[in-house]
């Protein structure tokens, strides 16, 4: 197969729910562990290192993606990484905010500057490493719901919802305002390297959403709209990564937030073809390949499965294919390569 020439516009078109000449590949994130195994180097150390090492990390990742038929490089720097006393979302820590007094004394005004002090070296190195034809899909990581949870914890947020409705509402409004401020600065400083803007905000799990439909539509979707509008004003499409069974809120998500595309799916909730059939006339659909299959099955089974999903999507608009979640630490590198090779063989590129 000839050396691949990336063209980020292909993924932009998929995100805008347009037809593409063939189905592009897309991943939400690539584990440094998996990439290190594939490239035989300590990718995590490079990313955590000096500016030149960060640039080398992004150059190596971009080189792998180019060699394997990708058009964009995924990267986001998470907002929660700069939260003082944060970590309740993924670190199983006690949340920093439980009461209105906690909310009032939290250093909200410092967070935008803290974010860019931390994130600028990464995005600057990424800009310097981008090869011709390739741009970034990502941006400011963590959405509204995840950011709130990082400060309260999920269970405590549920208690706050019952015990202090004003605090519950205030948390979402404050995070929305903070994200609005950060995204405006991000788009000013880094909009030129972006193909598609996105954040991840897992609203659900296997059988339901994590908050009621009413609470999501009342407190989260208006804050999404602020960010999506900013992104659209900058000339970029917006992709939302969100896991879970979301069928009860999907119509409202599309109409009230203005997202252009959605990523994340697992077959035990619904086959990817069902997401495409339900929403493919309204938004782009990214993902497709269930993580259980890609992680756990043998090469022959993966090839047959990827072929089936690919053919179900062929000829449809707004499609980019990859895992239904991300290339996580536990995904066997050889299985990832089988998935990629199968897609590239089917599309002929």
ABEGO torsion letter per residue (X at the ends): XBBBBBBAAAAAAAAAGBBBABBBBBBABBBAAAAAAAAGBBAAAAAABBAAAAAAAAAAAAAAAAAAGBABBBBBBBAAAABBGBGAAAAGBBBABABAAAAAABBAAAAAAAAAAAAAAAAAAAAAABBBGBBBBEEBBEBAAAAAAAAAEAAAAAAAAAABAAAAAAAAAAAAAAAAAAAAAAAAAAAAABABBBBBBBABBAABBABBAAAAAAAAAAAAAAAAAAAAAAGBBBBBBBBEBAAAAAAAAAAAAGBABBBEBBAAABBAAAAAAAAAAABBBBEGBBAAAAAABBAAAAAAAAAAAAAAABGBBGBBBEBABBBBAABBAAAAAAAAAAAAAAAGX
